[in-house]
Amino acid sequence: MSTLRDLAEEHTHLRPADIDHLHRIAGDWQLLSDLSFADLLLWVPVDADGTFLCVAQVRPTTAPTAYQDDQVGRIIGGSEVAHLAVAYSQGRIWREGDPVWYGDVPARHEAIPVRLRTADGEAGEVIAVVGRDTNLSTARTPSQLELNYLTTADDLAQMIADGTFPPPRHPGETTSAPRVGDGLVRLDAGGKVTYASPNAQSAYRRLGYAAHLVGEDLAALHRRLAGDPLDGTEAATGILAALRGEAPPRREIDARGATMLTRALPLMPAGVPIGALVLVRDITEVRRRDRALITKDATIREIHHRVKNNLQTVAALLRLQARRVAMPEARVALEESVRRVASIALVHETLSMSSDEAVEFDGIVDRVASAATEVAATEVSVGMRRQGSFGVLPAEIATSLVMVLNELLLNAVEHGFPPSDEADEPVPAASGMVPVAAPEVDPALRPEVVVSAHRFRKMLHVSVTDNGRGLPPEFDAERGSRLGLQIVRALVTGELRGTIELRAGVDGGTEALLVVPLGRSGLDGRSQV
């Protein structure tokens, strides 16, 4: 199904600013739907013959829907749009007419014109119509709660027609909470409570206020209840701002171990401030879980930090031992172990600074590549370059992959561009891949190793390519017995469940190709294709 923006751009001549305003309405109109006990449908005119297109729909959570089928994308005309046409052409809320039937469901039609105010604050032209359709099959005598809901809904409907609802959204805020059913308080122009729903009364009782709210000055009550005077002042300031016609950000009040989220909305039908609507929600358990998660995250980061420190200690001990060993082969083996341990420590260092079990891998690759050029035993100055992005990788993939790349990069530098006195004879491979005598590298070509990465269909494709002297003709990656090659093969096929191929480059040199699946790690939502 196409989105609101897609439908509006395809079928209408609305300006981008008009479509943005319709998006704001659709992002905040669950409130109006719940207060109205009605479905809301957003209709835009398609052409001059009076045809309208439904670009958005919301169903109430407080009453049965009038529509079993989704109406988005439906185009109607003729007698079906008479109420929409009146609201659109005359710029007023239409409430006349008899009930209509949708199948076996009786419903009452209403139509609310949608205006976008101009830059100087004047009411602009009507750009769309909100249809408010109420299922009448369960009609009965309304309770006090329902009467207050409907009265507030009518005020908000008039504000849509005036272009003053919804209010601007503050940075970082979502539209998920609080909702009408969480708790509703209505204030008069003086800030006194005229109605409080049972859920709202219960939320204030958890903060320590047991008396009935009706008649209370809510701003003053917030100051008295809040455990932190600053929180109480901010919550009270938000109430007073709403009474002045402003739309303050949401506030939290903590008292007696409970936490309540408040959202204050001005009520200004026809531009006249008549009070405010305050939605409240008890979020005590939500905040308790948040605190538990913060503690858990801090503990996990501390564990990664200690693991990193321990790995660095192990690397330092191996480095110290390597200096004391007289046998060249043993020294080389210990130095290789130092580099492998250090590469794993890089991942844990990054995780210790992250809020989750995932890391931005590009920085790690760059550091490993830089270290490979610094420690490799070669007289040639080899350049390192990365193409593409690895993106965010989960820890279980990052730890194994950094080991693999460390081995491949060291091999590319040391054996693709060996020292001049070793260029004509094979040498033991530090990372498990045996070079062979080959023609000298073209001096016109700058020695370079390129690491490339891209994602495609939940797979990470990585290549490590050099323009060095290449692989020997008899080279067999599957039968290689060197430790480095065994580590690479074991990690790729085992831990990473991927594949690796070592082959001669198209223009000379060596190319290592890795394909690693990402779907099993829950990374689908953050994959970068």
N, C-alpha and C positions, 0 to 999 in steps of 0.2 A: 504494500500500500504506500502511495506517495505521501510525503510529509506535507505539512501546512504550507511551507515555503514553496515546495515543488508545485503544488496545486495552484497556489496564488500566482506564481510567476508564469505558469503555463496557460491559465485561463482568464487572467485579469490584467488590468493595467495599473495595479496598485504600485505605489512607490516603495522602495526599500524601507523607508521610515514607517510607512503604513504597515508593512508586513511584520516589522519588528514589534510594533505595538500589538498586533494580533497575537504574536508569540508571547508577549508579556501577559496578555489576558488569558491565553490558554495555559500558561504556567501557574496562574493564581486563581483560576475560576472554580477549582474544586470547593473552595470556601463558599462561593455563591451557590453552587449546585446543592451542597449539603444544607445550607440555610433555607433554600427554596424547596427542598424535597423534590427536586425536578431535574430532568435531563437538560443540559445546555448544549446547543448546536450553534456553531459559528458559520454563518452564511455570508458569502461575498457575491456581489452582482457579477454576472458573466458578460452580458451584453445589453444592448439598449432595449431588447424586447421583454425585459422583466424576468429573465431567467436567473436563478440563484444556485450556487454551488456550496455544498457543505465541506468545509476544510478542516473541521475539528469537532470533537464530541466528547462530553464527559458525563458519566452517570453518577447519581447521588449514592452516597454510602448510608444515608439516613432513611431512604424510602425505595420502593420498587421502581425499576426503570420503566419508561414508557416505550422503549424500543428494544426488542430482543436482538435485532440485527444492527450491525454497524452502519451508520449513515454517512461516514466520511467518503467523499468522492461522488456522492449522489447529486444529480442536477435535477431541479424541479422548476416548473413554471406554471402559468395559468392560474386557476383558482387556488391551487395549493400554496401560492406565495402571496396571497392578498395581504395577509397580516405583515409579512416581511416588507412588502412594497410600501405599505403605509408608514412603517417605522423608518424605512430608508429615505423615502421622499419627504416626509413631514418632520423627521428628526425628533419624534416623540415615542414614548413607550406605548405600545398597543396592547390593550387588555380586553377589548371587546370581543364579541363573538361567542357562539355556542361551542360546547365540547365537540371534539372530533374523535373518530375511531381509527385506531391502528390495529387492524385485525379485530380481535375481540377485546382490545384494551381501550377504554375511554380516556381521553386526555384533554387537558386545557392548554390552549395556545397562548403564549405571550411573545412579544417581540421587542427587543431592546436595541436602539440604535447605538453604534460604536463610533465615538469621536476620538480623534487625536488632536490634542491641544497644540496650538501654534507656539512658535518660539517666544512670543511675547505674552503667553499665558491665556490667550483667547481661545474659545471653543472653535474648533475647526469644522470641516465638513464631515458628514457621515461617510465612513469608509466600509462599514460592514454592519451586520445585524446579528445579535445573539438571540436565538430562539430558546425560550424557556417553556418546556413542555412537561406538564405534571400528570402523572398517572393517577386517575381518579377512581380506580377500582377499589381502593382501600380508604376512600374518603370517610371521615368521621368528624365529630366535634373536636376541634383542636384543643390541646392542653396549653397551660401557661408557657411551657417550654416552646411548643410549636408556634404559638403566637409571637413570642419574642424572636424566634428564628425568622419567621416570615417578615416581621417588621424590619429587622435588620437587613434581610435580603432585599427588600424594596429600596432601602436607603442605598445599598451598594449598587443595585441596578440603576438607580438614578445617577450615581456617580460614574458608571460606565457611559451613560448617555451624555454626561457632562464632560467626559474625558479626564476625570480625576481618579479613576480606578482602572488598573491596580496602581499602587504607589511604586516609586522607583525601588529596585531591589538593591540591597547593600552588598558590597563585595563579600564573597564567601558564603552567602546565605543560600539555602535551598528552600524548596517549597513543600517539603515533606512533613514538617511539624512546626508548631502544633496545629491540630485540625479542630473542626467544630466539635466533634464528639469527645475530644480530650477535655474540654472545659471552656465555657464561654461566659464572659462578664460584659454587661452593657452599662456604660456610664452616661450620665446626662452632661449637659454643657458645663456644669460646675465640678465635674469629676466624681460625683456621688454614684454609687452602684444602684441601678434601678432593677437589675435582674442578674442572677448568677445561676448557672445550670448546676445540677447535682454533682457532676464530675468536677466542676470548678470549685464548688464548696468543699469537696473532699480533698482537692489538692491543697487548698489553703489550710485545711485542718491538719494536714501532715506537716505544714510549716509551723504549727502551734496556734493557729487562730480557730477557736472552736465556735465562736458566735456566728450568727448569720451575717452575710456580707451586705445585704440590701441596706442602703442608707449610709454605708461607710465611705469615707474619702479614701479612694484606693491608693493614691500617691502617698498619703500620710501613712497608710497601713503598711505599704511596702517598706517605708523607712523604719517603722517600728519592728517589723518581722525579721528583716535581714540580719544575719549574724555578722556580716561584714558591713560596716557603715557605708563604705564605698559602693558595694553592690546595691544597697538600699537606695542610695542617692541616685545611682544611674537608673535603676528601675523606676523610681519616682519621676525622674526627669523625662524618661520615655513616655510615661502616662501624660504628663503635662504637655509634652510636645505634640502628642496625638490630639489632645483637646484643642491645641492651636491650629490644627489642620495639617501638621507635619506627619511624616512617616518615619518614626525612629527605628533603629535596628533592634533586633530581639535581645532580650536581657535574661539573665539567670539570677535567681534568688536562692541563696543557701541559708537554711535555718534548721536547727535541731536535727542535723544529720540528713535532712531532706533537701532536694534540689528541684526547683520549678522553673520551667522555661516560659517566658511571656512574650507575646507579640501584640503590640498596640497598633490599631488602625484607626485613622480619623473617620468620622461619619460627617460628610459634608454634602448632602443632597441639595442640588441647585446652588451650590457654592456657599451654603450657610452652615457653619459648624454647629452641630446639635449634640455632640458628645463623642464618644469613642467606643470601639469594640476591642476588647482584650481577650485574646485566646491564651489559655494556659494549659500546660501539660506537666504532669509529675514525671521527671526524668531521673529520679533518684537511682534506680537500678541501672539505667544507661550510664550515668556518670561513675557508678561503682565499678562497672565492667570496664569503662575507659581507664580508670585508675589502675585496675588490675592488668590491663593490656600494656599500659605505659611501664609498669613495674616489670612485666615479663619482657618487654622489648629492651629495657635497660639491662636486665640480667643477661639476655642473649648477646647484646653488644659487648658486655663485659667479658663474657665467655670467649667471644671471638678475639677480643683484645688480649686476653691471657694466652689463648692458643697461639696468636701471632708472636707474643713475647717468648713463649716456650720454643716455637720453631726457630726464632732468631737466636735463641740460646743454643739450640742444637746445631744450627749452622755455624755459630762462632766456635763451638767445641770441635766440630769437624774441620774447620779452617785451621784451628790451632794444631790439631793432630796432623794435618797435611804438611804443616811446616816442619814437623819433627820426623817425618817419614823420609828415609833415604832412598827407597825404591821409586823411580820415576812413575812406574805403572800404578803403584798404590797411591801416589800423590795425585795423579790425574783422576783416579777413581774417587778419591775423597773430595776433590774440587768439583767434580761433577755432582756429587751428592749435595754439596753446599748450594750449588745453583738450583737444584731441584727443590730442596727444602725452602730456599728463599722465594722461589716462584709461588709455592703454596702459601707462604706467609703473606705475600701480596694480597691474595684473595681475602684472607682473614682480616688483614688490616683494613681493606675496603669495607668488609661486612661490619667491622666494629664501628664504622662511622655511618652505617646505613640504618634506616628504620625498619627494614624487613630483610628477609632472607634472599635478597637479590642484589646484584651489583651492576653498575655501569661498566661494561667490560672493555670498552675502548681504551680507557686510561691504563688499565692493567696491561693490555697488549703493548701499548706504547712503552711502558716502563720495562717490560720483559725484553722487547726488541732493543731498547737502548742498552740494557745490561748485556745482551748477547754481543753487541759490537764492542763493548768495553773489555769483556773478559775473554773473548775468543782469541786463540793463538794463531794470529795471522798478521802478516806485515802489510796487508792491503787495507786501505781505508774503504770500508763498505758502507754504503748508504742504506738507510731503512725507510720504508714508506708504507703507509696503510691506506687502502682504498675501501670505501664503504664503511658501514658501521655494524658492530656486533650487537649494539643495543644493550638492553637489560637482560641479564642471564641469572637464573636461580643458582644458588650456591653449589648444588650438587653437580651442575654442568660446568660452572666456572672453575671449580677446583681441578677437575680432571682435564679440562680443555687448556688451562694455563700450563699444565705439565707437558701436554702434547706440543703446544706451540713453542715452549722453551726448548724442547729437544729438536724440533724441526728448524728453528731459527739458528741455534748453535751449529747444527749440521750444515745449514746453508752457508753460514759465514766461514766456518773453519775448513770445510771440505770442498765448498764451491770455489773458494779463493784461498788456497793453502799458502804457507810461506814459500818463498822462492826456492829454498834449498830442498823442499819436499815436493816440488811441482812435478818431478819426473818419476816419482815412485809412490806406491801406495803407503798409507799410514793408518795406524789403528784409529777407528772412528770414535771420537769422544761421545757421540750420541748414537752410535750403533750403525751408521751407514758408511760403507767402505768406499772411499774415493779411489780413482784409478788414474794412471798417467793419461793425460789428454792434451790436446793443443792448448797453447797459452790463450788467455782471454784477450780479445781484441783491445789494445790499449785505448782505442777511440771510445770504447764503451765504458761508462762509469760503472764500477762494480756496485750492484744494487740488489737488495732483497725486498720484495713487495708482498705484503700480507693483504689479502682481499677477503671481504666478507659481505654476504647479502642473505636475506631471508626470502624464502619462497615456499608457500603452502606448508607452513609449520615445520620447515626444515631450514637449518642453518648451513649454508655452503661456504666453506673456507678454503682458500688456496694460499700456499707459501711458495713463491716463485723467485728463483735467482737467475742471473745471467752468467753464472760461473762455468766451470768446465764440464759439468754434467755427470751422469751415472755411467759406470762401466757397462759394457755390452752384456756381460753375464750376470748383472745384478738381479737378484730375486728377493723382493721384499718379504714374501711369505716364508722363505727359508733362512732369512738372515738370523744369525746367532748372537749378534752384539746386543748388549744390555739396553742401550738407548732405543734401538729398533723394537725390542721386545716390550719395553715400556709403552712406546707409542701404540703398537698393535694391540696390547692388552687393554689399555685405557679406551681406545677408540671403539673397539668391538665389544668390550665388556661393560665398563662404567657408562660410556656415552651411547652405547647401542647404535653406533654409526658405522660408517665405512671409510676406508682410506686407500688412496691409490698414489703410488710414487711412479713418476714417469719422466721421460726427457721432455724438456720444454720445446715449444714450437720453434723458437728462434735460438735454441741452445739452452744450456743450463738445466736446471732440475725443477720439477713442479710437483708439489704434494697437494692432493685434493682430498678434503674431508667433507663428509655430509653427516650432520648430526640432527636427529629428530628433536623437536622442542615441545610437541603437543603434550607429552606425558608429564611435563613439569608444570602444567597449569599456566603457561606463559602466553596462551592464545590471545588474550586481550591486550597484551603489550607488544606483540610481534610487530616488527617494522618491515613491511614488504617493499 
